[in-house]
Amino acid sequence: MESKVSTNLDQSYKELYPYQEEAIELIFKELDESEGKVNILFQLPTGGGKTIIFSEIARQYIARRNEKVLILTHRVELCAQTSKALSEANVKNKIIDRDVKELHDREDFDCYVAMVETLNNRLNENENYLRNIGLVIIDEAHYNSFRKLFKFFENANLLGVTATPLSSNRNLPLNENYQKLIVGHGIADLIEDGYLSKATTFTFNVNLRSLKVGSDGDYTVSSLDRLYSLYTMQDRLIAAYDERAKGMKTLIFNSGIATSIRVFELFKNAGYPVKHLDSTFSSKDRFDTLEWFRTTPGAILSSVGILTTGFDEPSVEAIILNRATRSLTLYHQMIGRGSRITHEKRKFVIIDLGNNVQRLGLWQDFINWEEIFNFPERYFERIQERDENLLIDYNYERSLALQEKLSNYDPEKDDFEMKKVYTDLLSHGERPKKAIDLSIHNHANQIFKNTDDYYDALELIDLLEEEIEYRTRIYCSCLHNATDSYCDWLIDTYVRKLKNEVRQKMM
């Protein structure tokens, strides 16, 4: 295995890996044996070389059938990368971007690379814009934006390529457009054979009760930003980094720009080499930031979404998921940024701060892609069930930083179990709402014992935000019919009453 890694790290298109050659043979077998056109979906993990594989497929298809190939991408960066890969495979290709209005040089090219929106505009203006297309290859085929183009290529073969054959839209399953799924080698096999880095995963339990699920089935950015901007979450992030990834070249994935900027400031103030990157950056600023990250030992890059596809930096040694997601695709895309191997790197670290492992499994675990492709609704239902169980089973624990702030602690007086207090009040015929008042009084007493002035107390209340939310949501769950908006209102009311009680006694 060692010699295989050392000789094949700088992979060329003339020397495909055995598993890549096997995938190409399986795909052509399906193309050759089908009667008429066929729609094939090919799955291979991130880092397995999907671009290399479909570039070679394009080369062979053109040579075998004397028909042209079209490759569709959903991002500008992927267009350039795909074109470069095709050129290295000796495929004459042309990028169709916003500047290419007409194709006067059709005879000079065997293959076209196009952004989905750009090509959709051209074809709606002129449905004969492209001619003699025998094969359409769709990169990142799990995105549904490609579907609008399929009507223009009803006589062509389709080859979708993805690491996760699960549609980005629950209501538009991939099996509606693809007749056959070909599954490539799994992550565990590619690690064992020396093609991907081995991952060590560290999980940190997080209270996700405050998160809201949006129309796309994943958590909303606003609810994620609110949770991950809490002082307790920032404290947990930097503690996890210090414990498991300190000094490693690290990518931190966040849910929103606001959170990413806070993370940048957090690490900057701690003296670490760190930068922030998001989709609002200009091309030059993005290039400069990524070049800094590439060349700086131990660099930390805090980002939002933009690096999940079309980014390849093999020197990444640690991936921090500073967010929760229900999306298996996003989960694998984020972790895949650390899976590349180099002569110096054979392993990397994953730090999970969103209970993603409990929800989606370990990155390297076996996944039955055939079942997910054929019965996607079953999969979504399982994820929802796991998520609900995670919320029920969550046990809040104070962070070390909070324990230090509340070092003057008496378990007999300061311990507080919301559910037990609520049940006791109910059994004695008292109003349940009193449980919230008792909890506020409990927190106030702890603050009095551990702070010298009101301003220290306010800082401690900020650190108690996660615990306040945890207690309040336990109370709401006891009510059974409490709405999310009521719980949110109750949390805000709790904090306001706590501050008032502390102010009255300390000022």
N, C-alpha and C positions, 0 to 999 in steps of 0.2 A: 504494500500500500504506500509506503514512504516514497519509493521511486516513482510511482504513478503521480503523486502530488508534485514532486519536484520537477518532473519533466513536462507536466501539462499545465502548470499554473498560467503561463502566457499562451493561452489557447489560440490557435489559428484555425481558419475555416478549412484548411486542408487536412487537419488532424482532429476530427471530431472524436469526442469521448464515445466509448462503446454504447452507453445508455442513450446518447443522442442519435447515434446511427440506428439503434434499435427503434427509437421513436419514429424516425423518418421512414423506416421500412414499414412500420405498422400503418402510418398515415397513407403512404402510397399504395399499400395493399388494399386499404379501404377505398381509396379513389379509383384504383384499377378494377376492383371487383364490383363496384356499384353499377347499377343500370341507370344511366342518365346522371344527372347532377346529384350531389350529395352534400349535406351540411354536417361537418365534423367538428367536435369540440375536443381540444387537446389540453390536458392538465399536466403541469410540471411546476414544482416548487420555485419560488423566488430564488435566484442564484443558480438555477439549473441550466441557464443558457437558452431561454426560449427564443431570443432574437437570433442567435446563431442557428438554431434549428430551423426557424421559418425562413431565414435567408437562404439556407441550403435547399430547403423545399422549393423556394421560388426559383432558384438556379436550375434545379433538376426538372421542375415542371415546365419551364420555358423550353429547355432542351428536348424534353420528351414529346411535348404536345404542340409546340410551335404556337402557343397562345400566351397572351400577356397576363401579368399578375398585378393585382392592386393590393396594397397594404394600407389598412386604416388604423389611425391612432387617435387618441383623444387629447393629446397635448403637443405643443410645439416642440418641446425638448425631445420627445420620443420620435418625432419626424426626422430630426437631424441625426439622432443615434441610429435609427433604422436605416436611413440612407447610407450612412457610413458603413454599417455592417454589410449591406448589400454590395457596396462598391468593393469591400474587401473580399467578398465572395464572387467577384467578377460578374456582377449583375448590373447592366446598364439601367440606371434608374433616375427618375426625375421627381422632385418634391413639388406637389401642387399646393402652393400657399396663396395668400390673398393677392400677391402680385402676379400670379399666373392666371390670366383671364382666358387666353386661347392656347390651344395646343397645335402649333404649326410644325412641330418637329416630332410628330408621333413615330415616324420611322426610325428615329435615333434611339428610342428607349423601349426596353422590354418590360419594364416594371415601373409602377407609380407608387408614391408614398403620399398620403393625403390626410389632413385633419378632417374629421367627420363633418364639422359645420361648414368648412370651406367647400368641400366637395358637394355637400347637399345643396348649397347655393348654386354651384355651377350646373349641377344636374337638373335642378328645377328650372333653370333658364334654358338648358339644352340637354335633353335626355341622351343625346348621342355624343356628348362631350368626350366620353371614353369609348373606345371600340376594341373588339376582339379580346375582352377580358375573360379568361377561362377560369381563373382562381382569384377569389377575394380572401385575403388573410386579415383577421381582425385581432389586433393586439389588445390585451386587457379586455377580453370579450365579455366579462361580467358586467361591464357598463352597458346601460340600455340605450344610450344615445345613438348607437350604431344601427338600431333597428330601422330607423327612418330611411336608411340607404338600401336595405335589402330588396325593396321593390324594383330598384333600377338594375339589379343583377340576378334576375330570376332564372337565367339560363347558365349562370356560372356556379362553380363549386364554391362552397364556403368553408373556411377553416378558422374557427375561433381558437384563440390561445389564451390561457389564463392559469394562474396559480391556484385559483379557487373557483371552481365551476358552480358558483352560487350567485344568482342574479342580484344586482344592487337594488332592485325593486321587487319586493315580495309578491306583488301582483302580476309580474311579468317573468315567469320562470324561464330559464334557458332552454328547457326541453321543448318549449313551443317552437323554437327556431332551429334547434340542432337535433339531428336524428340519432347521432352516435357519439358517445364519450369514449375517448382513448386516454387512459390514465398512465402517466409516466412513472418513473421511479420515485418512491417516497422519500421524505426528508431523512428518516433514519437510515435508509439504504445509502443515500448520497453522503451522509456523514461517515458511515462505516467504510465506504470505499474511498474516502479522502477528497470528495468534491465540495463538501460544505463544512463549515466550522461547527464544532460541538458546542452546544449551549448549556450553560449552568443557570438555572432560573431561581430567583429569590422573590418570594411573595410577601407582601405586607398587608395585613387585614385593614380594610377601609370601610367606613360607614357610608353606604351609597343611598341611604333612604331618601335623601333630598332630591335625587336625580329624577328628571322627567323624561319620558320617552316621546319622541316626535313622530311625525307622520311617516318618516322613512324607517321607523322601527328601531332607530338608535337613539341614544341619549341626546338631548338638546344641548347645543353649545352654551346657551345661557345658564342652564342648571349646572353644567360641568364647570364653567368659569366661576360660578358662585362658590361651589364646593372647593375647587382646587386653589382658590385665592385665599382660603382661610389660613391663618397663621399656623394652625396645627398641621395642615397638609404641607405647607412649605417646610415646617420643621421636620416632618417625616421624610420629605424628599431629600433634603440635604443630609440628614442622618443616614438614610439608605445609601446615598452616594458615598459618603465618608466610610461607611462600613463595608460596602461591596464593590465599589468601582473607582475609588480614589486614584487619580493619576492615569486612568485609562482614557483613551479617546472615546468620547461619549456623545451619543445622540439622545436628546430628550424630546419626546413627542407629547405635545399638549393639545388641548381641544380648541382653544381660541387664542387670539392675538393678545388679549389682556393678560391671560395666564402666562403665556410665553414671555412677555415682557417682565412680569413679576419674577419669573424664574431666572431670567437673565440678571436682574438687579440683585436677586438673592445670592447667586453665585459670584457675581462681581464684587459685592460687598464682603463676601467671605474670602476674596483674594484669589479666586480661580480664573484661569484663562477661558473666557466664555463670550459668545456672541449670540444674537437673536436673528432669526430669519423667518419671513413670512411672505405671502403672495403679493404684498404691496411693494416689495423691493423692485428696483429697476434691474434690468439684465446685468448691468455693470456691477451694481452693488451686490447682487446675488453671486456673480462670478467671483468678486473679491472676497466675499464672505466664505464661499466654499473653498477657495484657494487657501485662505488663512486656515481653515479647518483641516485641509489636507496636509499642510506643511507644519502645523504646530503640534508638537508632542503633548499629549494629555489635554488636547482642546475639548471644550464642551460646547455643543451647538444646540440651542433651544429653538424648536421649530413648531410650525403649525401646518400639518397636511402636505405642504409643498414637496417634502422629501420622501413621500410614500411610494412614488413611482418616478422613473426617469432619473434616479440618482444612484450612483454607484461609487462608493468609497470603501474599498476592501479593508482599509486600515482601522475601521470602526471596531472598537473592542467592547463597548457596552451600549446597550439599548435600555433606556428608561421609559416605561409607559406611564407617563404622568397624567393618565386619563383612563376612563373606563369606556369600553365599547361593546356593543352586542354584535358588531360586524366581524365575522370570521375573516373576510377579505382584508379589511383594514388591519386587523390583528396580525395576519401573516405578512402584509406589506411592510408594516413597521418593523417587525422583528427581522424580516428578510434583509434589511439594510445592514445587519451585522453578520450575516451568514457567509459572506465571501471569505475565501482563504487567500493567504499570501505565504511567501516563504517564511515570514516571521510569525504569522498568526494562524493557529489551528483551532482556537476556541474563543468564545466570547461570552459575555454576561448579559442576562436579561433581568431587569428589576421591574416587577409588576406592582404598581400602586393603584390598581383599579379592579382588583379581584377578577382579572381577565382569565387567569389560568383556571380558576374554579369554574368559570362560566364556559370557556371555550377549549379548555384542555391545554396541555403542554404543546409548545410549537412543534416538537419532533414526534408527537404521538401519531399513531396510525389514524387515518380518517377514511371512512368508507365513502369515497367520492361518488361511486355509482349510486348508492342509496340517496345521497344528498341531491344528485342530479335528477334522479327519477322521482323522488318524493320530497321536494324541498319544504313543503308545508310541515311535514313531520319534524324536520330539523328546526324550523323556526319555533314550533311549539315546545320542543325540548329546551331550547335556549331560554324561552320565556319562563318555563317551569324552574329551570336552574336558577335564574335570576331571582325569582320570587323566594326560592328556598334560601338563597344567600342573604336576602334581606331579613328573613325570619330568624336565621341561625346566627346573625352577626352579634358578637359580644364586644362591646366597647371596652377598650383599655386605655388608660391615660398614658400619654407619651412620657418619655423620661424627662423632657424639659418641663412638662407640666407637673410631674411628680416632684421635681426639684423646687419649683415655685411654691408648691403646697406641702413643703416638707414638715410643717407643723400640723400633722394629721393624726386624728384619733378615730380609728375604725369604728368604735362603738357609737360615736356621736356623728361622724361625718359620712359613713357609708349610707347610700340611699338607693333603694330599689323601687323604681317608679311603679312597676306592676304590682308589687307586694303592698305598697302604700295605698294604691288605688283600690285594691281588693279589700284591704282592711277597712278603709273608709266606707266602702259600699256595704260591708257586712255589719257595720255599726250604724247604718242608716244616715250617714253624713253625706254631704254633697261631694261628688267625685272631683269637682273643680278645685277643691281644697288641696288636692295632691300637687297641683302646680304651685300654689302658694307655699306649701311646705318645702317643695323643691327649691324655690327661690330663696326661702329663708335658710335652707341648708347651704346653698352656695354662698350666700351673704356671710354666714358665720365663718365659713372656711376662708373667705377673702379677708375678713377682719383679723383673723389669727395670723395671716401670712403677709400682710402688707402694712406699710407705715403711713401712707397717705393716699388720697383719692386718685392721684394720677397713676400710682402703682396699681391701685385696684382696677382702674379702667384697662390697663394693659393685661391684667390677669383675666378680666372678663372676656377680652378678645381671645385669649388662649383657651378659654372654656367654651368657645362657640360650638365646637363639635360635640362636646358633652351635653350642652344645653339642647342642641338639636336632637341628640340621641334620646334624652329623657322625654322631650316633648313629643317625639314621634311614637315612643312607647306608650305614652298617655293617649295619643290619638288612636293608636291601634286598639287600645282597651275600649274606646268609645264605639268601635266597629263601623259607624256610619260617618265618621269625620272625613271631610273632603280635603284635598291637597291644599286648596286655598286657605281653608281654616287652619290647617297645621302651620302653614307659612305665616299667617297672621299671628298665631299663638307664639311662635318662636320670636317674632319681632316684639310682641307684647312682653314676653318673658324677659328679654334682654333689657327693655325699657324699665320694667318694674325692678329688676335687679339693680340697675344703675341708680334708680331713685332711692331704694333702700340703703344702698351703700353710701350714697351722697348724704342722706339724712343723718347717718350715724358718724360720718367721718369729717363732715365739713361744718 
